[in-house]
Amino acid sequence: MRLRNKITICADPATVWRVFDDPENTRRWQPALTSQTHVAGPPGEVGAVYELVYDHNGRELRTVTTLTEKREFELMAATIDSESSFATVANRFEPIANNQTRWVLDIEYRFKGLYKIVAIFVRRSMRARADDEMRNFKQLVEYGSAEG
């Protein structure tokens, strides 16, 4: 399953990147994130591995996220492995007119086992969650806080 989400942020790419690249900000725009632990590799660099734990409606979801590509101000890509799926994620930041940035999020999920069946029914909610998180991030960049 592939998802693509886009949002325009009223800030230049350097500002957007600074907020996005700071792991301390992640909980501010991903309210379901309960913990983030660096596991291996150079923190914040390609090859870094993190364990992220999310609370999805009372159910704990553990993921292992590996940073696979990083180009300052332009791209941050990763793989995310969990019990239910393996995903590749690309966050692209494109400068646009009037000191704005377009954030394009591409995610490709490969579901595991019985989760392949469940995936048919959760596409809409997964897109909605990504939309919510992107709006939270936009608000964090533009106003210094996220709704969460």
Backbone as CSV, one residue per row, in Angstrom:
resi,resn,N_x,N_y,N_z,CA_x,CA_y,CA_z,C_x,C_y,C_z
1,MET,0.845,-1.166,0.000,0.000,0.000,0.000,0.896,1.236,0.000
2,ARG,0.557,2.175,-0.889,1.323,3.419,-0.978,0.448,4.589,-0.569
3,LEU,1.055,5.492,0.163,0.381,6.733,0.541,1.267,7.901,0.162
4,ARG,0.646,8.961,-0.312,1.368,10.217,-0.559,0.531,11.337,0.043
5,ASN,1.164,12.109,0.893,0.529,13.260,1.506,1.398,14.479,1.232
6,LYS,0.748,15.642,1.108,1.479,16.889,0.871,0.887,17.975,1.756
7,ILE,1.758,18.895,2.150,1.294,20.058,2.901,2.252,21.208,2.620
8,THR,1.707,22.412,2.583,2.524,23.607,2.396,2.715,24.274,3.748
9,ILE,3.962,24.580,4.052,4.327,25.178,5.333,4.850,26.587,5.061
10,CYS,4.374,27.539,5.817,4.783,28.941,5.650,6.096,29.193,6.388
11,ALA,7.158,28.646,5.827,8.515,28.833,6.354,9.488,28.347,5.291
12,ASP,10.692,28.868,5.323,11.707,28.467,4.354,12.202,27.049,4.657
13,PRO,12.783,26.370,3.669,13.230,24.987,3.872,14.230,24.826,5.025
14,ALA,15.104,25.789,5.252,16.077,25.672,6.343,15.373,25.635,7.700
15,THR,14.353,26.457,7.872,13.598,26.459,9.133,12.838,25.151,9.298
16,VAL,12.170,24.720,8.236,11.416,23.460,8.278,12.362,22.312,8.629
17,TRP,13.507,22.276,7.973,14.476,21.220,8.208,14.959,21.214,9.652
18,ARG,15.268,22.397,10.185,15.770,22.494,11.558,14.776,21.869,12.551
19,VAL,13.504,22.152,12.371,12.481,21.597,13.266,12.318,20.098,13.028
20,PHE,12.307,19.680,11.768,12.104,18.263,11.433,13.277,17.401,11.884
21,ASP,14.476,17.908,11.754,15.687,17.140,12.043,15.992,17.032,13.535
22,ASP,15.284,17.756,14.368,15.519,17.726,15.816,14.614,16.665,16.449
23,PRO,15.196,15.537,16.913,14.362,14.459,17.457,13.545,14.875,18.684
24,GLU,13.974,15.922,19.366,13.211,16.400,20.524,11.849,16.940,20.107
25,ASN,11.712,17.344,18.851,10.440,17.888,18.375,9.447,16.810,17.963
26,THR,9.911,15.595,17.738,9.043,14.560,17.173,7.799,14.336,18.023
27,ARG,7.956,14.257,19.322,6.787,14.036,20.197,5.811,15.200,20.138
28,ARG,6.303,16.359,19.782,5.445,17.543,19.734,4.461,17.484,18.568
29,TRP,4.826,16.782,17.490,3.903,16.718,16.355,3.389,15.307,16.091
30,GLN,3.927,14.323,16.820,3.397,12.956,16.759,2.907,12.596,18.163
31,PRO,1.686,12.996,18.513,1.212,12.825,19.890,1.104,11.372,20.357
32,ALA,1.024,10.417,19.440,0.931,9.008,19.843,2.290,8.431,20.244
33,LEU,3.378,9.144,19.936,4.721,8.665,20.274,4.931,8.747,21.782
34,THR,5.236,7.605,22.406,5.445,7.588,23.862,6.912,7.488,24.245
35,SER,7.753,6.913,23.361,9.187,6.882,23.649,9.974,6.738,22.355
36,GLN,11.201,7.253,22.417,12.104,7.229,21.275,13.501,6.978,21.831
37,THR,14.118,5.858,21.433,15.413,5.462,21.970,16.401,5.213,20.841
38,HIS,17.546,5.859,20.914,18.617,5.615,19.940,19.217,4.251,20.257
39,VAL,19.329,3.379,19.247,19.788,2.004,19.446,21.186,1.779,18.881
40,ALA,21.471,2.327,17.706,22.761,2.057,17.053,23.058,3.142,16.025
41,GLY,24.312,3.150,15.588,24.742,4.075,14.544,24.898,5.489,15.051
42,PRO,25.428,6.354,14.221,25.628,7.753,14.634,24.284,8.482,14.708
43,PRO,23.915,9.029,15.866,22.608,9.682,16.008,22.378,10.736,14.925
44,GLY,21.209,10.672,14.298,20.829,11.652,13.305,21.481,11.501,11.948
45,GLU,22.296,10.470,11.789,23.004,10.266,10.520,22.517,8.983,9.848
46,VAL,22.803,8.865,8.546,22.433,7.651,7.819,23.014,6.442,8.540
47,GLY,22.187,5.438,8.755,22.587,4.239,9.485,22.130,4.240,10.933
48,ALA,21.697,5.386,11.447,21.193,5.439,12.825,19.929,4.595,12.940
49,VAL,19.807,3.910,14.067,18.656,3.053,14.326,17.999,3.523,15.621
50,TYR,16.676,3.620,15.596,15.900,4.068,16.754,14.754,3.096,17.004
51,GLU,14.434,2.910,18.272,13.202,2.210,18.621,12.193,3.276,19.014
52,LEU,11.060,3.278,18.328,9.986,4.199,18.637,8.793,3.389,19.117
53,VAL,8.149,3.881,20.170,6.979,3.206,20.723,5.806,4.183,20.649
54,TYR,4.703,3.700,20.084,3.504,4.506,19.918,2.349,3.894,20.700
55,ASP,1.432,4.741,21.141,0.185,4.296,21.756,-0.917,4.527,20.728
56,HIS,-1.413,3.443,20.156,-2.509,3.526,19.198,-3.779,3.019,19.857
57,ASN,-4.533,3.963,20.408,-5.799,3.635,21.064,-5.627,2.569,22.141
58,GLY,-4.609,2.746,22.989,-4.371,1.825,24.090,-3.528,0.618,23.735
59,ARG,-3.184,0.467,22.477,-2.360,-0.656,22.034,-0.949,-0.153,21.736
60,GLU,0.036,-0.797,22.325,1.423,-0.389,22.114,1.943,-0.915,20.781
61,LEU,2.547,-0.022,20.001,3.153,-0.393,18.732,4.626,-0.023,18.798
62,ARG,5.490,-1.022,18.683,6.948,-0.811,18.693,7.456,-0.866,17.265
63,THR,8.318,0.081,16.925,8.910,0.093,15.599,10.418,0.242,15.711
64,VAL,11.102,-0.256,14.706,12.541,-0.040,14.572,12.712,0.788,13.305
65,THR,13.218,1.995,13.492,13.376,2.942,12.397,14.853,3.109,12.086
66,THR,15.212,2.939,10.823,16.594,3.090,10.377,16.660,4.213,9.350
67,LEU,17.492,5.193,9.620,17.673,6.313,8.697,18.493,5.828,7.506
68,THR,17.917,5.933,6.300,18.559,5.376,5.106,19.131,6.422,4.159
69,GLU,18.619,7.636,4.221,19.109,8.687,3.332,18.799,10.038,3.957
70,LYS,19.747,10.966,3.787,19.556,12.292,4.366,20.311,13.311,3.530
71,ARG,19.557,14.295,3.011,20.145,15.421,2.288,19.573,16.684,2.935
72,GLU,20.423,17.412,3.615,20.001,18.583,4.373,19.106,19.493,3.544
73,PHE,18.020,19.910,4.154,16.992,20.793,3.594,16.127,20.125,2.528
74,GLU,16.460,18.911,2.072,15.756,18.306,0.942,15.038,16.991,1.250
75,LEU,15.728,16.068,1.919,15.211,14.705,2.013,15.667,14.018,3.288
76,MET,14.735,13.313,3.920,15.076,12.377,4.976,14.250,11.123,4.720
77,ALA,14.941,9.994,4.568,14.261,8.736,4.263,14.648,7.696,5.309
78,ALA,13.740,6.748,5.514,13.972,5.726,6.531,13.172,4.474,6.192
79,THR,13.542,3.399,6.864,12.706,2.203,6.881,12.130,2.079,8.280
80,ILE,10.926,1.542,8.349,10.256,1.356,9.633,9.749,-0.079,9.670
81,ASP,10.252,-0.833,10.628,9.894,-2.244,10.761,9.099,-2.422,12.048
82,SER,7.961,-3.096,11.949,7.143,-3.385,13.120,6.586,-4.799,12.992
83,GLU,5.857,-5.209,13.990,5.231,-6.537,13.975,4.280,-6.690,12.794
84,SER,3.629,-5.590,12.420,2.585,-5.664,11.404,3.038,-5.330,9.989
85,SER,4.138,-4.543,9.854,4.511,-4.109,8.512,5.975,-3.698,8.442
86,PHE,6.414,-3.563,7.201,7.713,-2.969,6.896,7.401,-1.827,5.943
87,ALA,7.915,-0.636,6.240,7.599,0.520,5.416,8.867,1.269,5.024
88,THR,8.822,1.833,3.829,9.850,2.786,3.422,9.173,4.146,3.403
89,VAL,9.880,5.133,3.945,9.323,6.473,4.110,10.294,7.477,3.517
90,ALA,9.779,8.396,2.717,10.593,9.487,2.185,9.889,10.800,2.494
91,ASN,10.593,11.682,3.195,10.115,13.023,3.494,10.905,13.980,2.616
92,ARG,10.210,14.624,1.669,10.863,15.562,0.765,10.393,16.981,1.083
93,PHE,11.324,17.910,1.037,11.021,19.308,1.331,11.403,20.142,0.117
94,GLU,10.396,20.780,-0.487,10.593,21.512,-1.733,10.338,22.998,-1.498
95,PRO,11.309,23.853,-1.839,11.060,25.294,-1.721,10.030,25.729,-2.758
96,ILE,9.105,26.576,-2.326,8.133,27.150,-3.252,8.080,28.656,-2.997
97,ALA,7.316,29.345,-3.787,7.271,30.811,-3.748,6.920,31.347,-2.358
98,ASN,7.275,32.610,-2.151,6.913,33.342,-0.935,7.457,32.711,0.342
99,ASN,8.696,32.197,0.275,9.352,31.667,1.467,8.561,30.524,2.104
100,GLN,7.990,29.665,1.280,7.228,28.520,1.759,7.920,27.228,1.351
101,THR,7.510,26.144,2.014,8.070,24.822,1.744,6.937,23.828,1.589
102,ARG,7.026,23.001,0.574,6.074,21.898,0.412,6.734,20.643,0.968
103,TRP,6.059,20.017,1.922,6.510,18.740,2.477,5.717,17.655,1.774
104,VAL,6.425,16.756,1.104,5.807,15.619,0.430,6.238,14.364,1.186
105,LEU,5.261,13.630,1.668,5.508,12.393,2.420,5.057,11.215,1.579
106,ASP,5.994,10.334,1.237,5.683,9.100,0.510,5.985,7.916,1.418
107,ILE,4.994,7.051,1.574,5.156,5.850,2.398,4.699,4.648,1.590
108,GLU,5.510,3.608,1.604,5.103,2.345,1.006,5.142,1.282,2.083
109,TYR,3.976,0.721,2.378,3.837,-0.313,3.402,3.809,-1.686,2.750
110,ARG,4.476,-2.641,3.376,4.337,-4.060,3.038,3.900,-4.740,4.332
111,PHE,2.673,-5.195,4.341,2.124,-5.783,5.546,2.528,-7.238,5.684
112,LYS,2.582,-7.683,6.929,3.037,-9.032,7.251,1.859,-9.902,7.694
113,GLY,1.919,-11.169,7.313,0.958,-12.157,7.801,-0.488,-11.724,7.661
114,LEU,-1.257,-11.911,8.742,-2.679,-11.576,8.729,-2.925,-10.080,8.610
115,TYR,-1.921,-9.285,8.890,-2.064,-7.832,8.763,-2.317,-7.428,7.306
116,LYS,-1.983,-8.306,6.363,-2.272,-8.022,4.952,-3.771,-7.863,4.736
117,ILE,-4.560,-8.630,5.462,-6.017,-8.540,5.357,-6.516,-7.266,6.035
118,VAL,-5.999,-6.973,7.214,-6.401,-5.791,7.968,-6.083,-4.517,7.188
119,ALA,-5.001,-4.529,6.438,-4.564,-3.346,5.694,-5.653,-2.803,4.779
120,ILE,-6.466,-3.674,4.256,-7.549,-3.264,3.365,-8.491,-2.298,4.067
121,PHE,-8.664,-2.491,5.373,-9.654,-1.728,6.124,-9.079,-0.504,6.830
122,VAL,-7.755,-0.375,6.895,-7.161,0.716,7.668,-6.535,1.819,6.827
123,ARG,-6.602,1.702,5.534,-5.975,2.710,4.658,-6.443,4.125,4.987
124,ARG,-7.739,4.301,5.099,-8.292,5.630,5.370,-7.786,6.175,6.711
125,SER,-7.758,5.340,7.727,-7.303,5.826,9.037,-5.800,6.117,9.034
126,MET,-5.031,5.356,8.265,-3.595,5.609,8.177,-3.332,6.939,7.478
127,ARG,-4.075,7.216,6.420,-3.942,8.490,5.722,-4.358,9.643,6.648
128,ALA,-5.438,9.450,7.375,-5.911,10.498,8.287,-4.877,10.787,9.377
129,ARG,-4.250,9.740,9.897,-3.219,9.949,10.922,-2.038,10.717,10.350
130,ALA,-1.608,10.373,9.134,-0.511,11.099,8.498,-0.903,12.553,8.267
131,ASP,-2.132,12.791,7.818,-2.608,14.166,7.623,-2.570,14.946,8.940
132,ASP,-3.052,14.337,10.005,-3.060,14.994,11.322,-1.641,15.334,11.776
133,GLU,-0.726,14.382,11.625,0.654,14.622,12.054,1.307,15.716,11.217
134,MET,1.010,15.741,9.925,1.578,16.787,9.076,1.010,18.162,9.448
135,ARG,-0.274,18.223,9.764,-0.857,19.496,10.221,-0.246,19.923,11.555
136,ASN,-0.028,18.959,12.450,0.630,19.277,13.729,2.017,19.850,13.484
137,PHE,2.769,19.224,12.555,4.114,19.702,12.252,4.061,21.111,11.676
138,LYS,3.161,21.348,10.754,2.994,22.676,10.157,2.745,23.711,11.249
139,GLN,1.857,23.393,12.171,1.546,24.323,13.260,2.767,24.536,14.153
140,LEU,3.517,23.489,14.409,4.728,23.619,15.217,5.724,24.566,14.556
141,VAL,5.930,24.416,13.266,6.877,25.281,12.548,6.372,26.716,12.513
142,GLU,5.100,26.875,12.175,4.572,28.223,11.957,4.268,28.983,13.240
143,TYR,3.873,28.271,14.300,3.434,28.945,15.520,4.192,28.524,16.777
144,GLY,5.079,27.539,16.656,5.865,27.105,17.806,5.166,26.119,18.718
145,SER,3.980,25.641,18.328,3.297,24.622,19.116,2.483,23.751,18.178
146,ALA,2.186,22.557,18.652,1.362,21.622,17.877,0.129,21.292,18.692
147,GLU,-0.946,20.972,17.992,-2.205,20.671,18.695,-2.116,19.394,19.500
148,GLY,-1.547,18.308,18.862,-1.386,17.022,19.537,-2.630,16.571,20.125
